[in-house]
Amino acid sequence: MQTKTKTRSQELTAALATATAELEESQSRLGEAITDGDEAGAEGARADVARLRSLIEELEAARPIALRREREAAQAEAEKARRERERAQNRNRKARLAQAKRVDDAMRKLGAEYEKLLALDTGGTGSDAGRVIRRARYSARGAFAHFAPALSRVLEVPVIPAMHRRPLVESERGLITEFAEVEGE
């Protein structure tokens, strides 16, 4: 079984309580000795009362000092813990900033590549071109939900059913018809 160690102020408080109780007993013995006319008993009780009063005075002087030191030690420990938390937060901040830069670069590249995809001629005209554009938008959301579901939720991309979450290349494959090569042309 583990016992808690008392702080110095707790030890001083306990000693003060004990000395105060002993002082009351010694004063009672002194009063009885004086009442009974026992001069030898009164001398011993006087010495005990004087000793205990001196001890109580010393303990009362020491207790606030012990409390102040304990408070200062606790504050120093709290300050040390705060500095360690700040160092950890700074390390985390540096890592987050580096990762955010990589995400920025990836989004910049993604945006440029998607613009290139949009610039390609679909070969459709009129309503077919509109269908392709609408379908491409839906396909992009599906690919985004497939490859980056956490980012998709953060950006509040409209919810895409799981069956439509797939790579963009799969959606594009079904969107634009591939015509057979005619030989001899």
C-alpha atoms as an extended CHARMM CRD file, in Angstrom:
* protein
*
       185  EXT
         1         1  MET       CA              0.0000000000        0.0000000000        0.0000000000  PROA      1               0.0000000000
         2         2  GLN       CA              1.3280000000        3.3770000000       -0.9860000000  PROA      2               0.0000000000
         3         3  THR       CA              1.3370000000        6.0930000000        1.6600000000  PROA      3               0.0000000000
         4         4  LYS       CA              1.0800000000        9.7310000000        0.7690000000  PROA      4               0.0000000000
         5         5  THR       CA              4.0160000000       11.7980000000        1.9030000000  PROA      5               0.0000000000
         6         6  LYS       CA              3.0650000000       14.8690000000        3.8490000000  PROA      6               0.0000000000
         7         7  THR       CA              4.2510000000       18.2620000000        2.7780000000  PROA      7               0.0000000000
         8         8  ARG       CA              6.3400000000       20.2990000000        5.1880000000  PROA      8               0.0000000000
         9         9  SER       CA              3.4340000000       22.6640000000        5.8430000000  PROA      9               0.0000000000
        10        10  GLN       CA              1.2060000000       19.6980000000        6.7150000000  PROA      10              0.0000000000
        11        11  GLU       CA              3.8530000000       18.4000000000        9.1260000000  PROA      11              0.0000000000
        12        12  LEU       CA              4.1220000000       21.8420000000       10.7320000000  PROA      12              0.0000000000
        13        13  THR       CA              0.3220000000       22.1250000000       10.9970000000  PROA      13              0.0000000000
        14        14  ALA       CA              0.1230000000       18.7150000000       12.6770000000  PROA      14              0.0000000000
        15        15  ALA       CA              2.9640000000       19.6280000000       15.0640000000  PROA      15              0.0000000000
        16        16  LEU       CA              1.2050000000       22.9280000000       15.8500000000  PROA      16              0.0000000000
        17        17  ALA       CA             -2.0440000000       21.1110000000       16.6620000000  PROA      17              0.0000000000
        18        18  THR       CA             -0.1830000000       18.6530000000       18.8960000000  PROA      18              0.0000000000
        19        19  ALA       CA              1.7330000000       21.4400000000       20.6770000000  PROA      19              0.0000000000
        20        20  THR       CA             -1.4970000000       23.4090000000       21.2000000000  PROA      20              0.0000000000
        21        21  ALA       CA             -3.1880000000       20.3670000000       22.7490000000  PROA      21              0.0000000000
        22        22  GLU       CA             -0.1380000000       19.7230000000       24.9670000000  PROA      22              0.0000000000
        23        23  LEU       CA             -0.1070000000       23.4030000000       25.9920000000  PROA      23              0.0000000000
        24        24  GLU       CA             -3.7070000000       23.1430000000       27.1870000000  PROA      24              0.0000000000
        25        25  GLU       CA             -2.8120000000       20.0290000000       29.2110000000  PROA      25              0.0000000000
        26        26  SER       CA              0.2890000000       21.7260000000       30.6700000000  PROA      26              0.0000000000
        27        27  GLN       CA             -1.7130000000       24.8310000000       31.6070000000  PROA      27              0.0000000000
        28        28  SER       CA             -4.2840000000       22.5930000000       33.2710000000  PROA      28              0.0000000000
        29        29  ARG       CA             -1.5100000000       20.7730000000       35.2130000000  PROA      29              0.0000000000
        30        30  LEU       CA             -0.0060000000       24.1440000000       36.1750000000  PROA      30              0.0000000000
        31        31  GLY       CA             -3.3650000000       25.3310000000       37.4960000000  PROA      31              0.0000000000
        32        32  GLU       CA             -3.8590000000       22.1380000000       39.5060000000  PROA      32              0.0000000000
        33        33  ALA       CA             -0.3090000000       22.2970000000       40.9120000000  PROA      33              0.0000000000
        34        34  ILE       CA             -0.7950000000       25.9140000000       42.0060000000  PROA      34              0.0000000000
        35        35  THR       CA             -4.2030000000       25.0900000000       43.5020000000  PROA      35              0.0000000000
        36        36  ASP       CA             -2.7360000000       22.1020000000       45.3740000000  PROA      36              0.0000000000
        37        37  GLY       CA              0.2830000000       24.1250000000       46.5240000000  PROA      37              0.0000000000
        38        38  ASP       CA              2.6780000000       21.7250000000       44.7820000000  PROA      38              0.0000000000
        39        39  GLU       CA              5.5900000000       24.0720000000       44.0180000000  PROA      39              0.0000000000
        40        40  ALA       CA              7.7610000000       21.3750000000       42.3730000000  PROA      40              0.0000000000
        41        41  GLY       CA              4.8820000000       20.2960000000       40.1070000000  PROA      41              0.0000000000
        42        42  ALA       CA              4.1510000000       23.9480000000       39.3070000000  PROA      42              0.0000000000
        43        43  GLU       CA              7.8070000000       24.5510000000       38.3350000000  PROA      43              0.0000000000
        44        44  GLY       CA              7.7580000000       21.5760000000       35.9490000000  PROA      44              0.0000000000
        45        45  ALA       CA              4.4220000000       22.6810000000       34.4820000000  PROA      45              0.0000000000
        46        46  ARG       CA              5.7180000000       26.2780000000       34.0620000000  PROA      46              0.0000000000
        47        47  ALA       CA              8.7460000000       24.9640000000       32.1720000000  PROA      47              0.0000000000
        48        48  ASP       CA              6.4530000000       22.8600000000       29.9330000000  PROA      48              0.0000000000
        49        49  VAL       CA              4.1250000000       25.8240000000       29.3000000000  PROA      49              0.0000000000
        50        50  ALA       CA              7.0790000000       28.0870000000       28.4150000000  PROA      50              0.0000000000
        51        51  ARG       CA              8.6200000000       25.4350000000       26.1770000000  PROA      51              0.0000000000
        52        52  LEU       CA              5.3110000000       24.7700000000       24.3900000000  PROA      52              0.0000000000
        53        53  ARG       CA              4.5460000000       28.4950000000       23.9400000000  PROA      53              0.0000000000
        54        54  SER       CA              7.9820000000       28.9620000000       22.4090000000  PROA      54              0.0000000000
        55        55  LEU       CA              7.4680000000       25.9340000000       20.1710000000  PROA      55              0.0000000000
        56        56  ILE       CA              4.0250000000       27.1760000000       19.0680000000  PROA      56              0.0000000000
        57        57  GLU       CA              5.4950000000       30.5970000000       18.2800000000  PROA      57              0.0000000000
        58        58  GLU       CA              8.2320000000       28.9770000000       16.1790000000  PROA      58              0.0000000000
        59        59  LEU       CA              5.7670000000       26.7070000000       14.3690000000  PROA      59              0.0000000000
        60        60  GLU       CA              3.4370000000       29.6360000000       13.6520000000  PROA      60              0.0000000000
        61        61  ALA       CA              6.3880000000       31.5340000000       12.1700000000  PROA      61              0.0000000000
        62        62  ALA       CA              7.5820000000       28.5570000000       10.0900000000  PROA      62              0.0000000000
        63        63  ARG       CA              4.2080000000       27.4560000000        8.6880000000  PROA      63              0.0000000000
        64        64  PRO       CA              3.5930000000       30.4640000000        6.3500000000  PROA      64              0.0000000000
        65        65  ILE       CA              7.1380000000       30.1400000000        5.0200000000  PROA      65              0.0000000000
        66        66  ALA       CA              6.5850000000       26.4530000000        4.2490000000  PROA      66              0.0000000000
        67        67  LEU       CA              3.2660000000       27.2690000000        2.5570000000  PROA      67              0.0000000000
        68        68  ARG       CA              4.9240000000       29.9990000000        0.4550000000  PROA      68              0.0000000000
        69        69  ARG       CA              7.7330000000       27.6660000000       -0.6060000000  PROA      69              0.0000000000
        70        70  GLU       CA              5.2630000000       24.9170000000       -1.5410000000  PROA      70              0.0000000000
        71        71  ARG       CA              3.1870000000       27.4300000000       -3.5060000000  PROA      71              0.0000000000
        72        72  GLU       CA              6.3080000000       28.6860000000       -5.3080000000  PROA      72              0.0000000000
        73        73  ALA       CA              7.3770000000       25.1050000000       -6.0930000000  PROA      73              0.0000000000
        74        74  ALA       CA              3.8990000000       24.3200000000       -7.4480000000  PROA      74              0.0000000000
        75        75  GLN       CA              3.9680000000       27.4930000000       -9.5490000000  PROA      75              0.0000000000
        76        76  ALA       CA              7.4180000000       26.6170000000      -10.8890000000  PROA      76              0.0000000000
        77        77  GLU       CA              6.1990000000       23.1130000000      -11.7710000000  PROA      77              0.0000000000
        78        78  ALA       CA              3.1080000000       24.5470000000      -13.4750000000  PROA      78              0.0000000000
        79        79  GLU       CA              5.2950000000       26.9940000000      -15.4080000000  PROA      79              0.0000000000
        80        80  LYS       CA              7.5940000000       24.1630000000      -16.4790000000  PROA      80              0.0000000000
        81        81  ALA       CA              4.5940000000       22.1180000000      -17.6520000000  PROA      81              0.0000000000
        82        82  ARG       CA              3.2000000000       25.1610000000      -19.4990000000  PROA      82              0.0000000000
        83        83  ARG       CA              6.5150000000       25.7170000000      -21.2980000000  PROA      83              0.0000000000
        84        84  GLU       CA              6.6330000000       22.0400000000      -22.2940000000  PROA      84              0.0000000000
        85        85  ARG       CA              3.0670000000       22.2700000000      -23.6520000000  PROA      85              0.0000000000
        86        86  GLU       CA              4.0410000000       25.3810000000      -25.6080000000  PROA      86              0.0000000000
        87        87  ARG       CA              7.0900000000       23.6230000000      -27.0620000000  PROA      87              0.0000000000
        88        88  ALA       CA              4.8970000000       20.6780000000      -28.0810000000  PROA      88              0.0000000000
        89        89  GLN       CA              2.3610000000       23.0690000000      -29.6180000000  PROA      89              0.0000000000
        90        90  ASN       CA              5.1360000000       24.8290000000      -31.5270000000  PROA      90              0.0000000000
        91        91  ARG       CA              6.3920000000       21.4900000000      -32.8740000000  PROA      91              0.0000000000
        92        92  ASN       CA              2.8360000000       20.5830000000      -33.8430000000  PROA      92              0.0000000000
        93        93  ARG       CA              2.3520000000       24.0080000000      -35.4560000000  PROA      93              0.0000000000
        94        94  LYS       CA              5.4950000000       23.5970000000      -37.5470000000  PROA      94              0.0000000000
        95        95  ALA       CA              4.3790000000       20.1390000000      -38.6620000000  PROA      95              0.0000000000
        96        96  ARG       CA              0.8690000000       21.4220000000      -39.4830000000  PROA      96              0.0000000000
        97        97  LEU       CA              2.2580000000       24.3420000000      -41.4840000000  PROA      97              0.0000000000
        98        98  ALA       CA              4.5480000000       22.0370000000      -43.4540000000  PROA      98              0.0000000000
        99        99  GLN       CA              1.6570000000       19.6600000000      -44.1240000000  PROA      99              0.0000000000
       100       100  ALA       CA             -0.6370000000       22.5690000000      -45.0640000000  PROA      100             0.0000000000
       101       101  LYS       CA              1.9630000000       23.7060000000      -47.5940000000  PROA      101             0.0000000000
       102       102  ARG       CA              2.0040000000       20.2110000000      -49.1150000000  PROA      102             0.0000000000
       103       103  VAL       CA             -1.8140000000       20.2170000000      -49.2590000000  PROA      103             0.0000000000
       104       104  ASP       CA             -1.7440000000       23.6630000000      -50.9080000000  PROA      104             0.0000000000
       105       105  ASP       CA              0.7080000000       22.3790000000      -53.5080000000  PROA      105             0.0000000000
       106       106  ALA       CA             -1.4120000000       19.2930000000      -54.1310000000  PROA      106             0.0000000000
       107       107  MET       CA             -4.5810000000       21.3970000000      -54.5160000000  PROA      107             0.0000000000
       108       108  ARG       CA             -2.7960000000       23.7840000000      -56.8650000000  PROA      108             0.0000000000
       109       109  LYS       CA             -1.6960000000       20.8330000000      -59.0210000000  PROA      109             0.0000000000
       110       110  LEU       CA             -5.1490000000       19.2500000000      -58.8040000000  PROA      110             0.0000000000
       111       111  GLY       CA             -6.8000000000       22.4860000000      -59.9180000000  PROA      111             0.0000000000
       112       112  ALA       CA             -4.4270000000       22.8630000000      -62.8600000000  PROA      112             0.0000000000
       113       113  GLU       CA             -4.9170000000       19.2520000000      -63.9540000000  PROA      113             0.0000000000
       114       114  TYR       CA             -8.6970000000       19.5080000000      -63.6630000000  PROA      114             0.0000000000
       115       115  GLU       CA             -8.6950000000       22.6840000000      -65.7610000000  PROA      115             0.0000000000
       116       116  LYS       CA             -6.7410000000       20.7900000000      -68.4200000000  PROA      116             0.0000000000
       117       117  LEU       CA             -9.3830000000       18.0470000000      -68.3190000000  PROA      117             0.0000000000
       118       118  LEU       CA            -12.1780000000       20.5870000000      -68.7300000000  PROA      118             0.0000000000
       119       119  ALA       CA            -10.3690000000       22.1920000000      -71.6470000000  PROA      119             0.0000000000
       120       120  LEU       CA            -10.4040000000       18.9650000000      -73.6410000000  PROA      120             0.0000000000
       121       121  ASP       CA            -13.0870000000       18.8530000000      -76.3020000000  PROA      121             0.0000000000
       122       122  THR       CA            -15.7420000000       16.2540000000      -75.4930000000  PROA      122             0.0000000000
       123       123  GLY       CA            -16.9310000000       16.0800000000      -79.0580000000  PROA      123             0.0000000000
       124       124  GLY       CA            -20.5080000000       16.6670000000      -77.9540000000  PROA      124             0.0000000000
       125       125  THR       CA            -22.7680000000       19.3940000000      -79.2640000000  PROA      125             0.0000000000
       126       126  GLY       CA            -25.8480000000       21.0890000000      -77.8790000000  PROA      126             0.0000000000
       127       127  SER       CA            -27.6110000000       19.1140000000      -75.1740000000  PROA      127             0.0000000000
       128       128  ASP       CA            -24.9500000000       16.4000000000      -75.2910000000  PROA      128             0.0000000000
       129       129  ALA       CA            -22.2640000000       18.9310000000      -74.3370000000  PROA      129             0.0000000000
       130       130  GLY       CA            -24.4280000000       20.0900000000      -71.4140000000  PROA      130             0.0000000000
       131       131  ARG       CA            -24.8900000000       16.4840000000      -70.3080000000  PROA      131             0.0000000000
       132       132  VAL       CA            -21.1400000000       15.9260000000      -70.4010000000  PROA      132             0.0000000000
       133       133  ILE       CA            -20.4700000000       19.0780000000      -68.3640000000  PROA      133             0.0000000000
       134       134  ARG       CA            -23.0850000000       18.1840000000      -65.7170000000  PROA      134             0.0000000000
       135       135  ARG       CA            -21.8570000000       14.6040000000      -65.5670000000  PROA      135             0.0000000000
       136       136  ALA       CA            -18.2180000000       15.7650000000      -65.2880000000  PROA      136             0.0000000000
       137       137  ARG       CA            -19.1470000000       17.9400000000      -62.2900000000  PROA      137             0.0000000000
       138       138  TYR       CA            -20.8800000000       14.9900000000      -60.6020000000  PROA      138             0.0000000000
       139       139  SER       CA            -17.9520000000       12.7150000000      -61.4840000000  PROA      139             0.0000000000
       140       140  ALA       CA            -15.4890000000       15.1630000000      -59.9360000000  PROA      140             0.0000000000
       141       141  ARG       CA            -17.4980000000       15.1920000000      -56.6870000000  PROA      141             0.0000000000
       142       142  GLY       CA            -17.5800000000       11.3820000000      -56.7110000000  PROA      142             0.0000000000
       143       143  ALA       CA            -13.8190000000       11.1860000000      -57.2330000000  PROA      143             0.0000000000
       144       144  PHE       CA            -13.2600000000       13.7560000000      -54.4970000000  PROA      144             0.0000000000
       145       145  ALA       CA            -15.4330000000       11.7310000000      -52.1010000000  PROA      145             0.0000000000
       146       146  HSD       CA            -13.5600000000        8.5650000000      -53.1480000000  PROA      146             0.0000000000
       147       147  PHE       CA             -9.9840000000        9.8350000000      -52.7180000000  PROA      147             0.0000000000
       148       148  ALA       CA            -10.4230000000       12.5200000000      -50.0290000000  PROA      148             0.0000000000
       149       149  PRO       CA            -13.5000000000       11.7590000000      -47.9150000000  PROA      149             0.0000000000
       150       150  ALA       CA            -12.3040000000       13.7940000000      -44.9090000000  PROA      150             0.0000000000
       151       151  LEU       CA            -11.5950000000       16.8580000000      -47.0360000000  PROA      151             0.0000000000
       152       152  SER       CA            -14.8760000000       16.3100000000      -48.8490000000  PROA      152             0.0000000000
       153       153  ARG       CA            -16.7410000000       16.5370000000      -45.5250000000  PROA      153             0.0000000000
       154       154  VAL       CA            -14.7900000000       19.6090000000      -44.4160000000  PROA      154             0.0000000000
       155       155  LEU       CA            -15.5420000000       21.4130000000      -47.6820000000  PROA      155             0.0000000000
       156       156  GLU       CA            -19.1650000000       20.2980000000      -47.4330000000  PROA      156             0.0000000000
       157       157  VAL       CA            -19.1490000000       18.7370000000      -50.8690000000  PROA      157             0.0000000000
       158       158  PRO       CA            -22.6910000000       17.4480000000      -51.4860000000  PROA      158             0.0000000000
       159       159  VAL       CA            -23.0440000000       13.8710000000      -50.2760000000  PROA      159             0.0000000000
       160       160  ILE       CA            -22.3140000000       11.3010000000      -52.9520000000  PROA      160             0.0000000000
       161       161  PRO       CA            -23.8230000000        7.8200000000      -52.6050000000  PROA      161             0.0000000000
       162       162  ALA       CA            -21.1450000000        5.1870000000      -51.9860000000  PROA      162             0.0000000000
       163       163  MET       CA            -21.8690000000        3.4480000000      -55.2860000000  PROA      163             0.0000000000
       164       164  HSD       CA            -20.8680000000        6.6450000000      -57.1530000000  PROA      164             0.0000000000
       165       165  ARG       CA            -17.6390000000        7.2500000000      -55.2430000000  PROA      165             0.0000000000
       166       166  ARG       CA            -15.0170000000        6.1600000000      -57.7020000000  PROA      166             0.0000000000
       167       167  PRO       CA            -11.9440000000        7.4360000000      -59.4830000000  PROA      167             0.0000000000
       168       168  LEU       CA            -12.5750000000       10.1310000000      -62.0800000000  PROA      168             0.0000000000
       169       169  VAL       CA            -11.0910000000        7.9730000000      -64.8430000000  PROA      169             0.0000000000
       170       170  GLU       CA            -13.8120000000        5.3520000000      -64.2900000000  PROA      170             0.0000000000
       171       171  SER       CA            -16.5420000000        7.9830000000      -64.5220000000  PROA      171             0.0000000000
       172       172  GLU       CA            -14.9870000000        9.5260000000      -67.6370000000  PROA      172             0.0000000000
       173       173  ARG       CA            -14.6780000000        6.1010000000      -69.2350000000  PROA      173             0.0000000000
       174       174  GLY       CA            -18.4690000000        5.6980000000      -69.0870000000  PROA      174             0.0000000000
       175       175  LEU       CA            -19.2270000000        9.3150000000      -69.9660000000  PROA      175             0.0000000000
       176       176  ILE       CA            -17.7170000000        9.6400000000      -73.4070000000  PROA      176             0.0000000000
       177       177  THR       CA            -18.3390000000        6.9790000000      -76.0050000000  PROA      177             0.0000000000
       178       178  GLU       CA            -15.3300000000        5.3870000000      -77.5960000000  PROA      178             0.0000000000
       179       179  PHE       CA            -15.8050000000        4.8000000000      -81.2950000000  PROA      179             0.0000000000
       180       180  ALA       CA            -14.2290000000        1.9000000000      -83.0670000000  PROA      180             0.0000000000
       181       181  GLU       CA            -11.2800000000        2.7010000000      -85.2550000000  PROA      181             0.0000000000
       182       182  VAL       CA            -12.1850000000        2.3820000000      -88.9230000000  PROA      182             0.0000000000
       183       183  GLU       CA             -9.4380000000        0.7670000000      -90.8840000000  PROA      183             0.0000000000
       184       184  GLY       CA             -8.3680000000        2.2400000000      -94.1290000000  PROA      184             0.0000000000
       185       185  GLU       CA             -9.1780000000        5.8180000000      -93.3680000000  PROA      185             0.0000000000
